[in-house]
Amino acid sequence: MKSDLIHQIKRVYGFKYMLISQETYTNSGAMFDQTIYPAKSNKKLIQTKQGRPTNIYGGYSGNKDAYMAIIRIPGKKEDKLRVVGIPVRSLSKLERLKKTDNAAYLSELHRVIAERTAREKTNRKTGEKTKVYIDFDIVVPKVMYRQLIIDGDLKYTLGSSTYQYNARQLVLSEKSMKILNTDFSKDSFSVDEQNEQLMFVYDDILDKVNRYLPLYDKNKFRKGLNEGRDKFKELPVLPIYNGSSKKSDGKVDIINNMLIGLHCDPSMGNLKSLGIKSPFGMLQTPNGITMNKDSELIYQSPTGLFERRIRLSKLIK
């Protein structure tokens, strides 16, 4: 019966957590971005082949990673755990050594990571450049893309060694769900009523982000959403066009872009109308994602019903 179906849907909407799992994978495709840059491009370059130094011949700028590793970097007060990418160009040698000699495999992996984490230091007097290597230990030698991680209140999957994807689900009220299913271009409510409904949804999303999504402190997204509320209030319900060009975003557009940026995937929303300049949902840490020693790697079954948790502190020697 229809009433039973409605009751079932309402019951499902009441669930606070839906079982989902993401497929983890490694990358074995292209080793670099295809563009070759000149030596004086001011980019950190990779040799096109051995014997062709980048300061003379230029090189590739974009490295492609096969998977990631987690390393421990000793600190004066406390150690730091950091995610590092393992290049595709090193994959075949590492896989060959892993099958024949585990000690040689770990030694080569350490060398690869040392090169990835090294930084160039320039002598101010002579202009000579030298590589500075950091001290580190390998904690987890292989971490795949979309690996689920819980770090305190943060829950995310790895998009790369520098990108995180939110994995904490957004649960909105039944009223918000009804409003989101409304076609405002055909809605019979008055403009004032439509604005009131969309403000309710914005506040509902904002409340959940403030309470449950601290990951969005990155790039000051949470602050931007709070400070952008007044700007959202002044927007029209639907976008305004001047011919074929958009003159103003509408509230409906902004809410859709908020939901896009809160998904657990690479999608990013455009919230420039709220004063948020960075693409919403771009959770990037340029120097590599860091985490707490009590962080957990979550290995899930395809259904999400079963999982195995590994705390990083137990892997640190």
C-alpha positions as CSV (number, residue, x, y, z in Angstrom):
1,M,0.0,0.0,0.0
2,K,1.0,3.6,-0.6
3,S,0.9,4.5,3.1
4,D,3.3,1.6,3.9
5,L,5.7,2.8,1.2
6,I,5.6,6.3,2.6
7,H,6.2,4.9,6.1
8,Q,9.2,2.9,4.9
9,I,10.7,5.9,3.1
10,K,10.3,8.1,6.3
11,R,12.0,5.3,8.3
12,V,14.9,5.2,5.9
13,Y,15.3,9.0,6.0
14,G,15.5,8.6,9.8
15,F,18.6,6.5,9.6
16,K,21.7,8.5,10.7
17,Y,24.2,6.3,8.9
18,M,23.9,4.5,5.6
19,L,26.2,1.5,4.9
20,I,28.5,2.5,2.0
21,S,31.9,1.4,0.9
22,Q,34.3,2.7,-1.8
23,E,36.5,0.6,-4.0
24,T,40.2,1.1,-3.3
25,Y,42.6,1.0,-6.2
26,T,46.1,1.7,-7.4
27,N,47.1,3.6,-10.5
28,S,49.3,2.0,-13.2
29,G,48.6,4.4,-16.1
30,A,50.7,7.4,-17.3
31,M,53.8,8.2,-15.3
32,F,53.7,12.0,-15.9
33,D,51.6,14.8,-17.2
34,Q,52.5,15.0,-20.9
35,T,53.7,18.6,-21.1
36,I,57.5,19.1,-21.1
37,Y,58.6,22.4,-19.6
38,P,61.8,24.3,-20.3
39,A,64.6,24.5,-17.8
40,K,63.8,28.1,-16.8
41,S,60.1,27.5,-16.1
42,N,60.5,27.9,-12.2
43,K,58.8,24.5,-11.8
44,K,60.1,21.5,-9.9
45,L,60.9,19.2,-12.9
46,I,61.4,15.5,-13.5
47,Q,64.0,14.2,-16.0
48,T,62.5,13.0,-19.3
49,K,65.1,10.3,-19.3
50,Q,68.4,9.5,-17.5
51,G,71.3,11.6,-18.5
52,R,69.2,14.7,-19.4
53,P,69.4,17.0,-16.4
54,T,66.4,19.3,-15.9
55,N,68.5,22.4,-15.5
56,I,69.6,22.0,-19.1
57,Y,66.9,20.0,-20.9
58,G,63.8,20.8,-18.9
59,G,61.4,18.1,-18.0
60,Y,58.0,17.0,-16.8
61,S,56.3,18.8,-14.0
62,G,53.4,16.6,-13.1
63,N,54.2,13.3,-11.4
64,K,51.6,10.5,-11.3
65,D,51.5,8.3,-8.2
66,A,50.7,4.6,-8.2
67,Y,49.7,4.5,-4.6
68,M,50.7,6.1,-1.3
69,A,52.7,5.3,1.8
70,I,52.6,6.6,5.4
71,I,55.8,7.7,7.0
72,R,56.9,8.8,10.4
73,I,59.0,12.0,10.6
74,P,60.8,12.4,14.0
75,G,60.2,15.8,15.6
76,K,61.6,17.7,18.6
77,K,58.4,17.6,20.6
78,E,56.4,14.9,18.8
79,D,56.6,12.8,15.6
80,K,54.6,13.6,12.5
81,L,52.8,11.0,10.3
82,R,52.6,12.0,6.7
83,V,51.2,10.6,3.5
84,V,53.6,10.4,0.6
85,G,52.9,9.4,-3.0
86,I,54.8,6.5,-4.7
87,P,55.5,7.3,-8.4
88,V,54.2,5.1,-11.2
89,R,57.7,5.2,-12.7
90,S,59.0,3.3,-9.7
91,L,56.2,0.7,-9.7
92,S,57.7,-2.0,-11.9
93,K,61.0,-2.2,-10.0
94,L,59.2,-2.2,-6.6
95,E,56.8,-5.0,-7.6
96,R,59.7,-7.1,-8.9
97,L,61.8,-6.7,-5.7
98,K,58.8,-7.4,-3.5
99,K,58.4,-10.8,-5.2
100,T,62.0,-11.8,-4.8
101,D,63.7,-9.9,-1.9
102,N,61.6,-8.1,0.7
103,A,64.6,-6.4,2.3
104,A,65.7,-5.0,-1.1
105,Y,62.1,-3.9,-1.7
106,L,61.9,-1.9,1.5
107,S,65.3,-0.4,0.9
108,E,64.2,0.7,-2.6
109,L,60.9,2.1,-1.3
110,H,62.9,4.1,1.3
111,R,65.1,5.5,-1.4
112,V,62.0,6.5,-3.6
113,I,60.3,8.2,-0.6
114,A,63.6,10.0,0.3
115,E,63.7,11.5,-3.2
116,R,60.0,12.5,-3.0
117,T,60.4,14.2,0.4
118,A,63.8,15.9,-0.3
119,R,63.8,19.6,-0.8
120,E,66.3,21.8,-2.7
121,K,68.4,24.3,-0.7
122,T,70.1,27.2,-2.5
123,N,73.3,28.7,-1.3
124,R,72.7,32.5,-1.2
125,K,76.3,33.3,-1.9
126,T,77.1,30.8,-4.7
127,G,73.6,30.0,-6.0
128,E,74.5,26.3,-5.8
129,K,71.6,24.0,-5.2
130,T,71.8,21.0,-3.0
131,K,69.3,18.4,-1.9
132,V,68.3,18.2,1.8
133,Y,66.9,14.8,2.9
134,I,64.7,14.2,5.9
135,D,64.9,11.4,8.5
136,F,61.9,9.1,8.4
137,D,60.6,5.6,9.0
138,I,58.0,3.8,6.8
139,V,54.9,3.0,8.9
140,V,52.6,1.7,6.1
141,P,54.4,0.8,2.8
142,K,51.3,0.7,0.6
143,V,48.1,2.7,1.0
144,M,45.6,2.6,-1.9
145,Y,43.5,5.4,-3.4
146,R,40.1,5.9,-1.5
147,Q,41.5,4.3,1.6
148,L,39.1,5.2,4.5
149,I,40.8,6.9,7.5
150,I,39.4,8.1,10.8
151,D,41.6,10.7,12.5
152,G,39.9,11.9,15.7
153,D,36.7,13.8,14.5
154,L,37.9,13.6,10.9
155,K,36.6,10.9,8.5
156,Y,37.8,10.9,5.0
157,T,39.2,8.9,2.1
158,L,42.5,9.5,0.3
159,G,42.2,11.1,-3.1
160,S,46.0,11.3,-3.3
161,S,48.8,12.1,-1.0
162,T,47.6,15.7,-0.9
163,Y,43.8,15.5,-1.4
164,Q,41.1,14.3,1.1
165,Y,37.5,13.4,0.3
166,N,34.9,13.8,3.0
167,A,33.5,10.5,4.2
168,R,31.2,11.7,6.9
169,Q,27.6,11.5,5.7
170,L,25.3,14.6,5.6
171,V,21.9,13.8,7.2
172,L,19.3,16.5,6.7
173,S,15.8,16.8,8.1
174,E,12.8,15.4,6.4
175,K,11.6,19.0,5.8
176,S,14.9,19.9,4.0
177,M,14.6,16.8,1.8
178,K,11.1,17.8,0.7
179,I,12.3,21.3,-0.1
180,L,15.3,20.0,-2.1
181,N,12.9,17.9,-4.3
182,T,10.9,21.1,-5.2
183,D,11.1,22.5,-8.7
184,F,11.2,26.2,-7.9
185,S,10.7,27.2,-11.5
186,K,7.2,25.7,-11.3
187,D,6.5,26.1,-7.6
188,S,3.2,27.8,-6.6
189,F,4.5,29.3,-3.4
190,S,5.2,33.0,-3.2
191,V,8.8,34.4,-3.6
192,D,8.9,35.1,0.2
193,E,7.8,31.6,1.0
194,Q,10.4,30.2,-1.4
195,N,13.2,32.3,0.2
196,E,12.1,31.1,3.6
197,Q,12.2,27.5,2.6
198,L,15.7,27.8,1.0
199,M,17.0,29.7,4.1
200,F,15.8,26.8,6.2
201,V,17.8,24.3,4.0
202,Y,20.9,26.5,4.2
203,D,20.7,26.7,8.0
204,D,20.1,23.0,8.2
205,I,23.2,22.2,6.1
206,L,25.2,24.9,8.0
207,D,24.2,23.3,11.4
208,K,25.4,19.9,10.3
209,V,28.6,21.2,8.8
210,N,29.4,23.1,12.1
211,R,28.6,20.1,14.3
212,Y,30.0,17.2,12.3
213,L,32.4,18.2,9.6
214,P,35.5,19.7,11.0
215,L,37.4,18.6,7.9
216,Y,35.9,21.7,6.2
217,D,38.0,24.0,8.4
218,K,40.5,23.3,5.6
219,N,40.6,26.4,3.3
220,K,38.4,28.0,5.9
221,F,35.3,26.5,4.3
222,R,33.3,26.4,7.5
223,K,34.1,30.0,8.3
224,G,33.1,31.0,4.8
225,L,29.7,29.2,5.0
226,N,29.0,31.0,8.3
227,E,30.1,34.4,7.1
228,G,28.4,33.9,3.7
229,R,24.9,33.4,5.2
230,D,23.9,37.1,4.8
231,K,25.1,37.1,1.2
232,F,23.1,33.9,0.6
233,K,20.0,35.7,2.1
234,E,20.3,38.5,-0.5
235,L,20.4,36.2,-3.5
236,P,17.3,35.6,-5.7
237,V,15.6,32.1,-5.6
238,L,16.7,31.3,-9.2
239,P,19.7,32.6,-11.2
240,I,19.3,35.8,-13.2
241,Y,20.5,35.9,-16.8
242,N,21.4,38.8,-19.1
243,G,21.0,37.1,-22.4
244,S,23.1,34.0,-22.4
245,S,25.4,35.2,-19.5
246,K,24.6,34.7,-15.9
247,K,24.2,37.9,-14.0
248,S,23.6,36.4,-10.5
249,D,23.5,33.0,-8.9
250,G,20.3,31.9,-7.3
251,K,19.8,30.3,-3.9
252,V,18.9,27.0,-5.6
253,D,22.3,27.0,-7.4
254,I,24.2,27.7,-4.2
255,I,22.6,24.9,-2.3
256,N,23.2,22.4,-5.1
257,N,26.9,23.5,-5.1
258,M,27.1,23.1,-1.4
259,L,25.8,19.5,-1.7
260,I,28.3,18.8,-4.5
261,G,31.2,20.0,-2.4
262,L,30.1,17.9,0.6
263,H,30.1,14.6,-1.4
264,C,32.7,11.9,-0.9
265,D,34.2,12.3,-4.3
266,P,36.4,14.7,-6.3
267,S,33.5,17.0,-7.2
268,M,33.8,20.6,-6.1
269,G,31.2,23.4,-5.9
270,N,31.3,27.0,-6.9
271,L,30.5,29.3,-3.9
272,K,32.1,32.5,-5.1
273,S,28.8,34.3,-4.5
274,L,29.3,33.6,-0.8
275,G,32.8,35.0,-0.8
276,I,34.4,31.5,-0.9
277,K,37.1,31.8,-3.5
278,S,38.5,28.2,-3.5
279,P,36.4,25.5,-5.1
280,F,34.2,24.3,-2.4
281,G,35.3,20.8,-1.3
282,M,38.9,21.1,-2.5
283,L,40.4,19.6,0.7
284,Q,44.1,19.9,-0.3
285,T,47.2,19.9,1.8
286,P,50.0,20.8,-0.7
287,N,52.9,19.4,1.4
288,G,51.2,16.1,2.1
289,I,48.4,15.0,4.4
290,T,49.4,14.6,8.1
291,M,47.6,12.6,10.7
292,N,47.6,11.7,14.4
293,K,49.3,8.5,15.6
294,D,46.0,7.2,16.9
295,S,44.4,7.5,13.4
296,E,42.8,4.3,12.1
297,L,42.9,2.8,8.6
298,I,39.5,1.2,7.9
299,Y,39.4,-1.8,5.6
300,Q,35.8,-2.6,4.5
301,S,34.0,-5.4,2.8
302,P,32.3,-4.5,-0.5
303,T,28.9,-4.3,1.4
304,G,30.3,-2.2,4.2
305,L,28.9,-4.7,6.7
306,F,32.3,-5.9,7.8
307,E,35.4,-3.9,8.6
308,R,38.9,-4.3,10.0
309,R,40.6,-1.3,11.8
310,I,44.3,-0.8,12.2
311,R,45.5,1.9,14.5
312,L,48.7,3.5,13.3
313,S,50.2,3.7,16.8
314,K,50.4,-0.1,16.8
315,L,52.5,-0.1,13.6
316,I,55.1,2.4,14.9
317,K,58.3,0.6,16.0
